[in-house]
Amino acid sequence: MKLYQNAGMVEQAAILIQRLAQNHPFIDGNKRVAFILGSTFLMINGYQIQYKDEQEEMALAYAIESMVAEKNFENLVQWFAGHVERFVDSAIKNEEQIMQLVANEHPKIIAYLGS
């Protein structure tokens, strides 16, 4: 499958989020899991999501909602393109620590996607 061929890290994370959120593999929490796994994927690969304030943070939550409700994938990719930066933290050793960091850094998005 050549889905990710020539796709950058931002596009790959957005595709992961899209597929999980839209395909509903779980009874509940699909968007939350998609966001956490997409963010974890970015961090494992040396990137992280950054935003300057609560308004930008909630814009990501709305972009994920819009992507699921309206199938607006490009909006999510565009949001990520402007808010993903290199990440280096040698103290993080495994995926579990990364997922905990994601949960700690983005509680409003996770709560919103759970409502």
Residue, then its C-alpha position, 0 to 999 in steps of 0.5 A: m500500500k502506498l498511502y504514505q509514500n511521499a507523505g510528510m510527518v504532518e500528513q501521516a499523523a493527520i491520516l492516522i487521526q482521520r482513519l481512527a476517528q472516522n472508522h470508529p474502531f471503538i464503541d466510544g472515544n474514537k476521536r480522543v484515541a485518534f488525537i492521542l495516538g496521532s500526537t504520540f506518533l508525532m512525538i515518537n518521530g521527533y515532532q510535537i503539536q504547539y499552540k500559543d493559547e487556548q483559542e488555538e488549542m480549541a481550533l485543533a479540537y474543532a478541526i478534528e470535529s469538522m474532519v469527522a462530521e464534514k469529512n474535511f481532511e484538508n482543514l486538519v492537515q493545514w492546522f497541523a502544518g502550522h502547529v507542528e514543531r521539532f521535539v527533542d526530549s531525551a528523558i522520554k523513554n517509551e510510548e507510555q511516557i509519551m502518551q502520558l505527556v500528551a494527556n498532560e499537555h492537551p487536557k482541554i482537547i481530550a475533554y472536548l473530544g470526549s463530550 
